[in-house]
């Protein structure tokens, strides 16, 4: 939000923390506790409304970051915006069909909104 951004695609973006954190994040949280504390303290004051032209993508089978984080972001950002919950996709979009669909959707979003020179 500090720099102007023409277009943005967010993929499986965490915005709210769970306690206890998922097993995959426990080691990271122990090594960088200040990041997690700072993040939690500032999420309520983050200027989401300044974010626009954003596609939010999240897999419904993400076991690290629940897909309700995608809705949290989507509800707070400004239009134009879209949310795409990829049914059965995991955190890393390991299945080729999920990964390919996510990449195609991202490219279409960028083509739609990036300024052409």
DRENVO-698881 format. One record per residue (C-alpha): x, y, z; residue in three letters. Coordinates in Angstrom, 1 decimal. Example, Ala and Ser with C-alpha at 12.3 -4.5 7.8 and 13.67 -1.06 7.14 Angstrom:
// residues 2
12.3, -4.5, 7.8, ALA
13.7, -1.1, 7.1, SER
***
This chain:
// residues 117
0.0, 0.0, 0.0, UNK
3.0, 2.3, 0.2, UNK
3.7, 2.3, -3.5, UNK
1.2, 2.6, -6.4, UNK
0.5, -0.8, -7.9, UNK
-1.3, -1.2, -11.2, UNK
-2.4, -4.8, -10.8, UNK
-1.9, -7.5, -8.3, UNK
-2.4, -11.3, -8.0, UNK
-2.4, -12.7, -4.4, UNK
-1.8, -16.5, -4.1, UNK
-2.7, -18.3, -0.8, UNK
-1.9, -15.2, 1.2, UNK
-2.0, -15.4, 5.0, UNK
-3.6, -12.4, 6.7, UNK
-4.9, -13.9, 10.0, UNK
-3.0, -16.3, 12.2, UNK
-4.3, -19.4, 14.0, UNK
-3.3, -20.5, 17.4, UNK
-1.5, -22.7, 17.6, UNK
0.1, -22.1, 14.2, UNK
0.0, -25.0, 11.7, UNK
2.9, -27.4, 12.1, UNK
4.5, -26.1, 8.9, UNK
4.9, -22.6, 10.5, UNK
6.0, -23.5, 14.0, UNK
9.7, -23.5, 13.3, UNK
9.5, -20.2, 11.4, UNK
7.4, -18.6, 14.2, UNK
10.0, -19.7, 16.8, UNK
12.9, -18.2, 14.7, UNK
11.0, -14.9, 13.8, UNK
8.6, -14.2, 16.6, UNK
8.6, -10.4, 16.0, UNK
7.3, -10.9, 12.4, UNK
4.3, -12.7, 13.7, UNK
3.7, -10.2, 16.6, UNK
4.0, -7.2, 14.2, UNK
1.7, -8.8, 11.7, UNK
-1.0, -9.5, 14.2, UNK
-0.7, -6.0, 15.7, UNK
-1.1, -4.2, 12.3, UNK
-3.7, -6.2, 10.4, UNK
-6.5, -4.2, 11.8, UNK
-4.9, -0.9, 10.7, UNK
-3.6, -2.0, 7.3, UNK
-5.1, 0.2, 4.5, UNK
-6.7, -2.6, 2.5, UNK
-9.0, -0.1, 0.8, UNK
-5.9, 1.2, -1.1, UNK
-5.5, -2.2, -2.8, UNK
-7.3, -2.5, -6.1, UNK
-7.2, -4.4, -9.4, UNK
-6.5, -7.5, -7.4, UNK
-7.2, -11.2, -8.1, UNK
-7.1, -13.3, -4.9, UNK
-6.5, -17.0, -5.5, UNK
-6.6, -19.7, -2.8, UNK
-6.9, -23.5, -2.7, UNK
-9.7, -24.9, -0.6, UNK
-7.3, -27.7, 0.6, UNK
-4.6, -25.4, 1.8, UNK
-3.6, -27.0, 5.2, UNK
-1.3, -24.1, 6.2, UNK
-3.5, -21.0, 5.5, UNK
-7.2, -21.5, 5.7, UNK
-9.1, -20.2, 2.6, UNK
-11.1, -17.8, 4.8, UNK
-8.0, -15.6, 4.7, UNK
-8.8, -15.0, 1.0, UNK
-12.3, -13.8, 1.9, UNK
-10.9, -11.6, 4.6, UNK
-8.6, -9.8, 2.1, UNK
-11.3, -9.8, -0.7, UNK
-13.9, -8.2, 1.5, UNK
-11.6, -5.3, 2.4, UNK
-9.9, -4.4, -0.9, UNK
-11.4, -2.0, -3.5, UNK
-12.7, -2.9, -6.9, UNK
-12.0, -4.0, -9.4, UNK
-11.4, -7.3, -7.7, UNK
-12.1, -11.0, -8.0, UNK
-11.7, -14.0, -5.8, UNK
-11.1, -17.5, -7.0, UNK
-11.2, -20.4, -4.6, UNK
-9.7, -23.4, -6.4, UNK
-11.6, -26.5, -5.4, UNK
-9.4, -29.3, -4.0, UNK
-6.2, -27.3, -4.6, UNK
-3.5, -27.6, -1.9, UNK
-1.1, -25.0, -0.6, UNK
1.4, -25.5, -3.4, UNK
-0.9, -26.2, -6.2, UNK
0.9, -29.5, -6.7, UNK
-1.5, -31.0, -9.2, UNK
-0.7, -29.9, -12.7, UNK
-4.3, -29.1, -13.6, UNK
-4.6, -26.8, -10.5, UNK
-1.2, -25.1, -11.2, UNK
-2.0, -24.6, -14.9, UNK
-5.4, -23.2, -14.2, UNK
-3.9, -20.8, -11.6, UNK
-1.2, -19.6, -13.9, UNK
-3.7, -19.1, -16.8, UNK
-6.0, -17.1, -14.6, UNK
-3.2, -15.0, -13.3, UNK
-2.0, -14.2, -16.9, UNK
-5.5, -13.3, -18.0, UNK
-5.8, -10.9, -15.0, UNK
-2.5, -9.2, -15.8, UNK
-3.4, -9.0, -19.5, UNK
-6.7, -7.4, -18.6, UNK
-5.4, -4.7, -16.3, UNK
-1.7, -4.0, -17.0, UNK
-1.1, -0.9, -19.1, UNK
0.1, -1.7, -22.6, UNK
3.0, 0.3, -23.9, UNK
***
